[in-house]
């Protein structure tokens, strides 16, 4: 299977996918040991569109999606 890197940009579609993936990954990793109110507050504060856009436009940072042959 061929895997292709794709640089994530700040276009709305990419941002939505990245935000959803970040939320799901963080929640899956830490949900069992974090009270629900703290988890909700963290996700709301740190995975905002604004904070993710700031990271994506940082010249010292590069974020990639790695997609398989089907584009997923």
PDB file of N, CA, C and O in Angstrom:
ATOM      1  N   UNK A   1       0.839  -1.178   0.000  1.00  0.00           N
ATOM      2  CA  UNK A   1       0.000   0.000   0.000  1.00  0.00           C
ATOM      3  C   UNK A   1       0.884   1.242   0.000  1.00  0.00           C
ATOM      4  O   UNK A   1       1.829   1.345   0.782  1.00  0.00           O
ATOM      5  N   UNK A   2       0.575   2.156  -0.862  1.00  0.00           N
ATOM      6  CA  UNK A   2       1.333   3.394  -0.960  1.00  0.00           C
ATOM      7  C   UNK A   2       0.723   4.444  -0.026  1.00  0.00           C
ATOM      8  O   UNK A   2      -0.490   4.654  -0.019  1.00  0.00           O
ATOM      9  N   UNK A   3       1.581   5.098   0.756  1.00  0.00           N
ATOM     10  CA  UNK A   3       1.170   6.164   1.663  1.00  0.00           C
ATOM     11  C   UNK A   3       1.778   7.469   1.157  1.00  0.00           C
ATOM     12  O   UNK A   3       2.971   7.533   0.861  1.00  0.00           O
ATOM     13  N   UNK A   4       0.950   8.508   1.060  1.00  0.00           N
ATOM     14  CA  UNK A   4       1.401   9.783   0.523  1.00  0.00           C
ATOM     15  C   UNK A   4       1.232  10.891   1.564  1.00  0.00           C
ATOM     16  O   UNK A   4       0.138  11.061   2.103  1.00  0.00           O
ATOM     17  N   UNK A   5       2.296  11.647   1.855  1.00  0.00           N
ATOM     18  CA  UNK A   5       2.159  12.779   2.774  1.00  0.00           C
ATOM     19  C   UNK A   5       1.501  13.961   2.064  1.00  0.00           C
ATOM     20  O   UNK A   5       1.747  14.214   0.884  1.00  0.00           O
ATOM     21  N   UNK A   6       0.666  14.672   2.806  1.00  0.00           N
ATOM     22  CA  UNK A   6       0.014  15.873   2.283  1.00  0.00           C
ATOM     23  C   UNK A   6       0.106  16.962   3.346  1.00  0.00           C
ATOM     24  O   UNK A   6      -0.400  16.796   4.456  1.00  0.00           O
ATOM     25  N   UNK A   7       0.747  18.064   3.009  1.00  0.00           N
ATOM     26  CA  UNK A   7       0.880  19.170   3.951  1.00  0.00           C
ATOM     27  C   UNK A   7      -0.504  19.724   4.285  1.00  0.00           C
ATOM     28  O   UNK A   7      -1.304  19.991   3.388  1.00  0.00           O
ATOM     29  N   UNK A   8      -0.780  19.893   5.567  1.00  0.00           N
ATOM     30  CA  UNK A   8      -2.059  20.448   6.002  1.00  0.00           C
ATOM     31  C   UNK A   8      -1.994  21.962   5.880  1.00  0.00           C
ATOM     32  O   UNK A   8      -1.037  22.592   6.331  1.00  0.00           O
ATOM     33  N   UNK A   9      -3.008  22.531   5.276  1.00  0.00           N
ATOM     34  CA  UNK A   9      -3.085  23.983   5.123  1.00  0.00           C
ATOM     35  C   UNK A   9      -4.233  24.518   5.974  1.00  0.00           C
ATOM     36  O   UNK A   9      -4.934  23.758   6.642  1.00  0.00           O
ATOM     37  N   UNK A  10      -4.410  25.825   5.939  1.00  0.00           N
ATOM     38  CA  UNK A  10      -5.464  26.435   6.754  1.00  0.00           C
ATOM     39  C   UNK A  10      -6.789  26.552   6.019  1.00  0.00           C
ATOM     40  O   UNK A  10      -7.667  27.300   6.452  1.00  0.00           O
ATOM     41  N   UNK A  11      -6.953  25.824   4.910  1.00  0.00           N
ATOM     42  CA  UNK A  11      -8.250  25.877   4.252  1.00  0.00           C
ATOM     43  C   UNK A  11      -9.283  25.217   5.178  1.00  0.00           C
ATOM     44  O   UNK A  11      -8.941  24.300   5.925  1.00  0.00           O
ATOM     45  N   UNK A  12     -10.528  25.669   5.138  1.00  0.00           N
ATOM     46  CA  UNK A  12     -11.548  25.193   6.084  1.00  0.00           C
ATOM     47  C   UNK A  12     -11.744  23.673   6.103  1.00  0.00           C
ATOM     48  O   UNK A  12     -11.950  23.101   7.174  1.00  0.00           O
ATOM     49  N   UNK A  13     -11.684  23.022   4.967  1.00  0.00           N
ATOM     50  CA  UNK A  13     -11.884  21.571   4.938  1.00  0.00           C
ATOM     51  C   UNK A  13     -10.757  20.846   5.669  1.00  0.00           C
ATOM     52  O   UNK A  13     -11.015  19.937   6.459  1.00  0.00           O
ATOM     53  N   UNK A  14      -9.516  21.239   5.413  1.00  0.00           N
ATOM     54  CA  UNK A  14      -8.374  20.610   6.095  1.00  0.00           C
ATOM     55  C   UNK A  14      -8.409  20.884   7.587  1.00  0.00           C
ATOM     56  O   UNK A  14      -8.133  20.002   8.400  1.00  0.00           O
ATOM     57  N   UNK A  15      -8.750  22.107   7.934  1.00  0.00           N
ATOM     58  CA  UNK A  15      -8.814  22.475   9.353  1.00  0.00           C
ATOM     59  C   UNK A  15      -9.860  21.635  10.090  1.00  0.00           C
ATOM     60  O   UNK A  15      -9.621  21.194  11.214  1.00  0.00           O
ATOM     61  N   UNK A  16     -11.001  21.416   9.472  1.00  0.00           N
ATOM     62  CA  UNK A  16     -12.064  20.630  10.111  1.00  0.00           C
ATOM     63  C   UNK A  16     -11.613  19.191  10.329  1.00  0.00           C
ATOM     64  O   UNK A  16     -11.838  18.623  11.398  1.00  0.00           O
ATOM     65  N   UNK A  17     -10.978  18.602   9.321  1.00  0.00           N
ATOM     66  CA  UNK A  17     -10.480  17.226   9.447  1.00  0.00           C
ATOM     67  C   UNK A  17      -9.422  17.146  10.536  1.00  0.00           C
ATOM     68  O   UNK A  17      -9.466  16.248  11.377  1.00  0.00           O
ATOM     69  N   UNK A  18      -8.479  18.066  10.530  1.00  0.00           N
ATOM     70  CA  UNK A  18      -7.412  18.067  11.539  1.00  0.00           C
ATOM     71  C   UNK A  18      -7.980  18.253  12.942  1.00  0.00           C
ATOM     72  O   UNK A  18      -7.567  17.563  13.874  1.00  0.00           O
ATOM     73  N   UNK A  19      -8.910  19.166  13.097  1.00  0.00           N
ATOM     74  CA  UNK A  19      -9.508  19.412  14.405  1.00  0.00           C
ATOM     75  C   UNK A  19     -10.230  18.162  14.905  1.00  0.00           C
ATOM     76  O   UNK A  19     -10.084  17.792  16.070  1.00  0.00           O
ATOM     77  N   UNK A  20     -10.996  17.516  14.052  1.00  0.00           N
ATOM     78  CA  UNK A  20     -11.717  16.303  14.448  1.00  0.00           C
ATOM     79  C   UNK A  20     -10.745  15.188  14.823  1.00  0.00           C
ATOM     80  O   UNK A  20     -10.939  14.498  15.824  1.00  0.00           O
ATOM     81  N   UNK A  21      -9.714  15.019  14.025  1.00  0.00           N
ATOM     82  CA  UNK A  21      -8.709  13.992  14.311  1.00  0.00           C
ATOM     83  C   UNK A  21      -7.997  14.273  15.627  1.00  0.00           C
ATOM     84  O   UNK A  21      -7.758  13.354  16.410  1.00  0.00           O
ATOM     85  N   UNK A  22      -7.657  15.529  15.876  1.00  0.00           N
ATOM     86  CA  UNK A  22      -6.992  15.900  17.127  1.00  0.00           C
ATOM     87  C   UNK A  22      -7.892  15.632  18.326  1.00  0.00           C
ATOM     88  O   UNK A  22      -7.453  15.072  19.330  1.00  0.00           O
ATOM     89  N   UNK A  23      -9.148  16.033  18.213  1.00  0.00           N
ATOM     90  CA  UNK A  23     -10.100  15.801  19.310  1.00  0.00           C
ATOM     91  C   UNK A  23     -10.214  14.309  19.599  1.00  0.00           C
ATOM     92  O   UNK A  23     -10.100  13.883  20.748  1.00  0.00           O
ATOM     93  N   UNK A  24     -10.441  13.511  18.549  1.00  0.00           N
ATOM     94  CA  UNK A  24     -10.645  12.071  18.733  1.00  0.00           C
ATOM     95  C   UNK A  24      -9.411  11.399  19.319  1.00  0.00           C
ATOM     96  O   UNK A  24      -9.524  10.546  20.199  1.00  0.00           O
ATOM     97  N   UNK A  25      -8.239  11.779  18.837  1.00  0.00           N
ATOM     98  CA  UNK A  25      -6.997  11.169  19.317  1.00  0.00           C
ATOM     99  C   UNK A  25      -6.723  11.530  20.770  1.00  0.00           C
ATOM    100  O   UNK A  25      -6.377  10.664  21.574  1.00  0.00           O
ATOM    101  N   UNK A  26      -6.878  12.799  21.105  1.00  0.00           N
ATOM    102  CA  UNK A  26      -6.638  13.227  22.483  1.00  0.00           C
ATOM    103  C   UNK A  26      -7.643  12.562  23.423  1.00  0.00           C
ATOM    104  O   UNK A  26      -7.272  12.049  24.478  1.00  0.00           O
ATOM    105  N   UNK A  27      -8.901  12.577  23.036  1.00  0.00           N
ATOM    106  CA  UNK A  27      -9.943  11.992  23.876  1.00  0.00           C
ATOM    107  C   UNK A  27      -9.724  10.491  24.071  1.00  0.00           C
ATOM    108  O   UNK A  27      -9.852   9.988  25.188  1.00  0.00           O
ATOM    109  N   UNK A  28      -9.400   9.782  23.009  1.00  0.00           N
ATOM    110  CA  UNK A  28      -9.155   8.341  23.111  1.00  0.00           C
ATOM    111  C   UNK A  28      -7.966   8.031  24.011  1.00  0.00           C
ATOM    112  O   UNK A  28      -7.955   7.017  24.710  1.00  0.00           O
ATOM    113  N   UNK A  29      -6.977   8.899  23.992  1.00  0.00           N
ATOM    114  CA  UNK A  29      -5.768   8.680  24.780  1.00  0.00           C
ATOM    115  C   UNK A  29      -5.970   8.985  26.263  1.00  0.00           C
ATOM    116  O   UNK A  29      -5.485   8.243  27.117  1.00  0.00           O
ATOM    117  N   UNK A  30      -6.679  10.069  26.577  1.00  0.00           N
ATOM    118  CA  UNK A  30      -6.723  10.556  27.957  1.00  0.00           C
ATOM    119  C   UNK A  30      -8.098  10.512  28.625  1.00  0.00           C
ATOM    120  O   UNK A  30      -8.211  10.858  29.801  1.00  0.00           O
ATOM    121  N   UNK A  31      -9.121  10.106  27.922  1.00  0.00           N
ATOM    122  CA  UNK A  31     -10.481  10.170  28.457  1.00  0.00           C
ATOM    123  C   UNK A  31     -10.682   9.313  29.711  1.00  0.00           C
ATOM    124  O   UNK A  31     -11.392   9.721  30.631  1.00  0.00           O
ATOM    125  N   UNK A  32     -10.072   8.148  29.753  1.00  0.00           N
ATOM    126  CA  UNK A  32     -10.277   7.235  30.882  1.00  0.00           C
ATOM    127  C   UNK A  32      -9.775   7.800  32.204  1.00  0.00           C
ATOM    128  O   UNK A  32     -10.260   7.416  33.268  1.00  0.00           O
ATOM    129  N   UNK A  33      -8.799   8.716  32.142  1.00  0.00           N
ATOM    130  CA  UNK A  33      -8.203   9.259  33.364  1.00  0.00           C
ATOM    131  C   UNK A  33      -8.501  10.730  33.593  1.00  0.00           C
ATOM    132  O   UNK A  33      -7.869  11.370  34.432  1.00  0.00           O
ATOM    133  N   UNK A  34      -9.463  11.271  32.850  1.00  0.00           N
ATOM    134  CA  UNK A  34      -9.762  12.697  32.945  1.00  0.00           C
ATOM    135  C   UNK A  34     -11.245  12.900  33.200  1.00  0.00           C
ATOM    136  O   UNK A  34     -12.076  12.347  32.480  1.00  0.00           O
ATOM    137  N   UNK A  35     -11.591  13.689  34.219  1.00  0.00           N
ATOM    138  CA  UNK A  35     -13.003  13.973  34.470  1.00  0.00           C
ATOM    139  C   UNK A  35     -13.647  14.628  33.235  1.00  0.00           C
ATOM    140  O   UNK A  35     -13.006  15.442  32.569  1.00  0.00           O
ATOM    141  N   UNK A  36     -14.896  14.284  32.927  1.00  0.00           N
ATOM    142  CA  UNK A  36     -15.560  14.800  31.725  1.00  0.00           C
ATOM    143  C   UNK A  36     -15.548  16.324  31.597  1.00  0.00           C
ATOM    144  O   UNK A  36     -15.368  16.848  30.498  1.00  0.00           O
ATOM    145  N   UNK A  37     -15.738  17.036  32.705  1.00  0.00           N
ATOM    146  CA  UNK A  37     -15.747  18.498  32.624  1.00  0.00           C
ATOM    147  C   UNK A  37     -14.363  19.051  32.264  1.00  0.00           C
ATOM    148  O   UNK A  37     -14.258  20.037  31.535  1.00  0.00           O
ATOM    149  N   UNK A  38     -13.307  18.417  32.774  1.00  0.00           N
ATOM    150  CA  UNK A  38     -11.950  18.848  32.437  1.00  0.00           C
ATOM    151  C   UNK A  38     -11.619  18.533  30.979  1.00  0.00           C
ATOM    152  O   UNK A  38     -10.972  19.330  30.299  1.00  0.00           O
ATOM    153  N   UNK A  39     -12.064  17.367  30.503  1.00  0.00           N
ATOM    154  CA  UNK A  39     -11.825  16.995  29.108  1.00  0.00           C
ATOM    155  C   UNK A  39     -12.515  17.993  28.183  1.00  0.00           C
ATOM    156  O   UNK A  39     -11.902  18.479  27.233  1.00  0.00           O
ATOM    157  N   UNK A  40     -13.759  18.298  28.443  1.00  0.00           N
ATOM    158  CA  UNK A  40     -14.508  19.239  27.603  1.00  0.00           C
ATOM    159  C   UNK A  40     -13.854  20.615  27.608  1.00  0.00           C
ATOM    160  O   UNK A  40     -13.748  21.254  26.561  1.00  0.00           O
ATOM    161  N   UNK A  41     -13.417  21.073  28.769  1.00  0.00           N
ATOM    162  CA  UNK A  41     -12.779  22.385  28.868  1.00  0.00           C
ATOM    163  C   UNK A  41     -11.459  22.407  28.097  1.00  0.00           C
ATOM    164  O   UNK A  41     -11.158  23.379  27.405  1.00  0.00           O
ATOM    165  N   UNK A  42     -10.681  21.346  28.216  1.00  0.00           N
ATOM    166  CA  UNK A  42      -9.397  21.284  27.508  1.00  0.00           C
ATOM    167  C   UNK A  42      -9.610  21.311  26.006  1.00  0.00           C
ATOM    168  O   UNK A  42      -8.982  22.099  25.299  1.00  0.00           O
ATOM    169  N   UNK A  43     -10.497  20.449  25.514  1.00  0.00           N
ATOM    170  CA  UNK A  43     -10.739  20.384  24.074  1.00  0.00           C
ATOM    171  C   UNK A  43     -11.246  21.720  23.539  1.00  0.00           C
ATOM    172  O   UNK A  43     -10.848  22.163  22.462  1.00  0.00           O
ATOM    173  N   UNK A  44     -12.115  22.343  24.295  1.00  0.00           N
ATOM    174  CA  UNK A  44     -12.681  23.631  23.876  1.00  0.00           C
ATOM    175  C   UNK A  44     -11.604  24.722  23.821  1.00  0.00           C
ATOM    176  O   UNK A  44     -11.631  25.588  22.946  1.00  0.00           O
ATOM    177  N   UNK A  45     -10.666  24.670  24.755  1.00  0.00           N
ATOM    178  CA  UNK A  45      -9.639  25.703  24.827  1.00  0.00           C
ATOM    179  C   UNK A  45      -8.467  25.475  23.868  1.00  0.00           C
ATOM    180  O   UNK A  45      -7.991  26.418  23.236  1.00  0.00           O
ATOM    181  N   UNK A  46      -8.006  24.241  23.760  1.00  0.00           N
ATOM    182  CA  UNK A  46      -6.757  23.980  23.030  1.00  0.00           C
ATOM    183  C   UNK A  46      -6.925  23.503  21.596  1.00  0.00           C
ATOM    184  O   UNK A  46      -5.968  23.547  20.822  1.00  0.00           O
ATOM    185  N   UNK A  47      -8.099  23.055  21.227  1.00  0.00           N
ATOM    186  CA  UNK A  47      -8.299  22.588  19.859  1.00  0.00           C
ATOM    187  C   UNK A  47      -9.283  23.473  19.115  1.00  0.00           C
ATOM    188  O   UNK A  47     -10.125  22.986  18.360  1.00  0.00           O
ATOM    189  N   UNK A  48      -9.174  24.763  19.330  1.00  0.00           N
ATOM    190  CA  UNK A  48     -10.006  25.725  18.624  1.00  0.00           C
ATOM    191  C   UNK A  48      -9.456  25.925  17.211  1.00  0.00           C
ATOM    192  O   UNK A  48      -8.302  25.603  16.926  1.00  0.00           O
ATOM    193  N   UNK A  49     -10.286  26.450  16.356  1.00  0.00           N
ATOM    194  CA  UNK A  49      -9.843  26.769  15.005  1.00  0.00           C
ATOM    195  C   UNK A  49      -8.693  27.761  15.056  1.00  0.00           C
ATOM    196  O   UNK A  49      -7.731  27.641  14.298  1.00  0.00           O
ATOM    197  N   UNK A  50      -8.788  28.737  15.946  1.00  0.00           N
ATOM    198  CA  UNK A  50      -7.754  29.763  16.054  1.00  0.00           C
ATOM    199  C   UNK A  50      -6.412  29.190  16.497  1.00  0.00           C
ATOM    200  O   UNK A  50      -5.375  29.536  15.933  1.00  0.00           O
ATOM    201  N   UNK A  51      -6.425  28.315  17.506  1.00  0.00           N
ATOM    202  CA  UNK A  51      -5.159  27.758  17.987  1.00  0.00           C
ATOM    203  C   UNK A  51      -4.532  26.829  16.955  1.00  0.00           C
ATOM    204  O   UNK A  51      -3.310  26.785  16.809  1.00  0.00           O
ATOM    205  N   UNK A  52      -5.371  26.089  16.244  1.00  0.00           N
ATOM    206  CA  UNK A  52      -4.837  25.190  15.219  1.00  0.00           C
ATOM    207  C   UNK A  52      -4.308  25.988  14.028  1.00  0.00           C
ATOM    208  O   UNK A  52      -3.297  25.616  13.432  1.00  0.00           O
ATOM    209  N   UNK A  53      -4.978  27.070  13.684  1.00  0.00           N
ATOM    210  CA  UNK A  53      -4.497  27.914  12.596  1.00  0.00           C
ATOM    211  C   UNK A  53      -3.157  28.550  12.958  1.00  0.00           C
ATOM    212  O   UNK A  53      -2.270  28.664  12.113  1.00  0.00           O
ATOM    213  N   UNK A  54      -3.017  28.963  14.214  1.00  0.00           N
ATOM    214  CA  UNK A  54      -1.750  29.544  14.662  1.00  0.00           C
ATOM    215  C   UNK A  54      -0.618  28.528  14.529  1.00  0.00           C
ATOM    216  O   UNK A  54       0.485  28.882  14.111  1.00  0.00           O
ATOM    217  N   UNK A  55      -0.877  27.292  14.874  1.00  0.00           N
ATOM    218  CA  UNK A  55       0.160  26.270  14.751  1.00  0.00           C
ATOM    219  C   UNK A  55       0.480  25.990  13.283  1.00  0.00           C
ATOM    220  O   UNK A  55       1.646  25.830  12.919  1.00  0.00           O
ATOM    221  N   UNK A  56      -0.545  25.931  12.447  1.00  0.00           N
ATOM    222  CA  UNK A  56      -0.325  25.635  11.028  1.00  0.00           C
ATOM    223  C   UNK A  56       0.406  26.754  10.293  1.00  0.00           C
ATOM    224  O   UNK A  56       1.052  26.508   9.275  1.00  0.00           O
ATOM    225  N   UNK A  57       0.308  27.973  10.798  1.00  0.00           N
ATOM    226  CA  UNK A  57       0.988  29.091  10.138  1.00  0.00           C
ATOM    227  C   UNK A  57       2.337  29.417  10.782  1.00  0.00           C
ATOM    228  O   UNK A  57       3.027  30.335  10.339  1.00  0.00           O
ATOM    229  N   UNK A  58       2.712  28.682  11.810  1.00  0.00           N
ATOM    230  CA  UNK A  58       4.024  28.847  12.444  1.00  0.00           C
ATOM    231  C   UNK A  58       5.095  28.366  11.467  1.00  0.00           C
ATOM    232  O   UNK A  58       5.058  27.212  11.041  1.00  0.00           O
ATOM    233  N   UNK A  59       6.044  29.223  11.103  1.00  0.00           N
ATOM    234  CA  UNK A  59       7.072  28.817  10.132  1.00  0.00           C
ATOM    235  C   UNK A  59       7.987  27.704  10.637  1.00  0.00           C
ATOM    236  O   UNK A  59       8.714  27.105   9.844  1.00  0.00           O
ATOM    237  N   UNK A  60       7.967  27.419  11.928  1.00  0.00           N
ATOM    238  CA  UNK A  60       8.809  26.362  12.495  1.00  0.00           C
ATOM    239  C   UNK A  60       8.068  25.035  12.647  1.00  0.00           C
ATOM    240  O   UNK A  60       8.593  24.091  13.238  1.00  0.00           O
ATOM    241  N   UNK A  61       6.858  24.966  12.116  1.00  0.00           N
ATOM    242  CA  UNK A  61       6.029  23.771  12.271  1.00  0.00           C
ATOM    243  C   UNK A  61       5.499  23.321  10.915  1.00  0.00           C
ATOM    244  O   UNK A  61       5.130  24.148  10.081  1.00  0.00           O
ATOM    245  N   UNK A  62       5.463  22.022  10.700  1.00  0.00           N
ATOM    246  CA  UNK A  62       4.820  21.456   9.517  1.00  0.00           C
ATOM    247  C   UNK A  62       3.942  20.302   9.983  1.00  0.00           C
ATOM    248  O   UNK A  62       4.386  19.450  10.752  1.00  0.00           O
ATOM    249  N   UNK A  63       2.709  20.274   9.522  1.00  0.00           N
ATOM    250  CA  UNK A  63       1.765  19.232   9.888  1.00  0.00           C
ATOM    251  C   UNK A  63       1.317  18.535   8.610  1.00  0.00           C
ATOM    252  O   UNK A  63       0.995  19.186   7.616  1.00  0.00           O
ATOM    253  N   UNK A  64       1.302  17.205   8.646  1.00  0.00           N
ATOM    254  CA  UNK A  64       0.955  16.428   7.462  1.00  0.00           C
ATOM    255  C   UNK A  64      -0.155  15.440   7.760  1.00  0.00           C
ATOM    256  O   UNK A  64      -0.255  14.910   8.866  1.00  0.00           O
ATOM    257  N   UNK A  65      -0.991  15.201   6.754  1.00  0.00           N
ATOM    258  CA  UNK A  65      -1.871  14.047   6.725  1.00  0.00           C
ATOM    259  C   UNK A  65      -1.120  13.008   5.909  1.00  0.00           C
ATOM    260  O   UNK A  65      -0.495  13.342   4.902  1.00  0.00           O
ATOM    261  N   UNK A  66      -1.176  11.765   6.331  1.00  0.00           N
ATOM    262  CA  UNK A  66      -0.605  10.685   5.545  1.00  0.00           C
ATOM    263  C   UNK A  66      -1.768   9.858   5.024  1.00  0.00           C
ATOM    264  O   UNK A  66      -2.508   9.248   5.796  1.00  0.00           O
ATOM    265  N   UNK A  67      -1.921   9.842   3.697  1.00  0.00           N
ATOM    266  CA  UNK A  67      -3.085   9.225   3.086  1.00  0.00           C
ATOM    267  C   UNK A  67      -2.684   7.969   2.307  1.00  0.00           C
ATOM    268  O   UNK A  67      -1.605   7.890   1.720  1.00  0.00           O
ATOM    269  N   UNK A  68      -3.597   6.989   2.326  1.00  0.00           N
ATOM    270  CA  UNK A  68      -3.353   5.781   1.560  1.00  0.00           C
ATOM    271  C   UNK A  68      -3.797   5.990   0.117  1.00  0.00           C
ATOM    272  O   UNK A  68      -4.216   7.086  -0.256  1.00  0.00           O
ATOM    273  N   UNK A  69      -3.708   4.960  -0.677  1.00  0.00           N
ATOM    274  CA  UNK A  69      -4.019   5.058  -2.090  1.00  0.00           C
ATOM    275  C   UNK A  69      -5.458   5.512  -2.344  1.00  0.00           C
ATOM    276  O   UNK A  69      -5.740   6.117  -3.379  1.00  0.00           O
ATOM    277  N   UNK A  70      -6.363   5.227  -1.418  1.00  0.00           N
ATOM    278  CA  UNK A  70      -7.757   5.627  -1.562  1.00  0.00           C
ATOM    279  C   UNK A  70      -7.999   7.058  -1.132  1.00  0.00           C
ATOM    280  O   UNK A  70      -9.126   7.547  -1.207  1.00  0.00           O
ATOM    281  N   UNK A  71      -6.952   7.737  -0.681  1.00  0.00           N
ATOM    282  CA  UNK A  71      -7.090   9.138  -0.260  1.00  0.00           C
ATOM    283  C   UNK A  71      -7.545   9.315   1.167  1.00  0.00           C
ATOM    284  O   UNK A  71      -7.892  10.423   1.574  1.00  0.00           O
ATOM    285  N   UNK A  72      -7.550   8.244   1.935  1.00  0.00           N
ATOM    286  CA  UNK A  72      -7.992   8.331   3.332  1.00  0.00           C
ATOM    287  C   UNK A  72      -6.846   8.085   4.274  1.00  0.00           C
ATOM    288  O   UNK A  72      -7.029   8.118   5.491  1.00  0.00           O
TER     289      UNK A  72
END
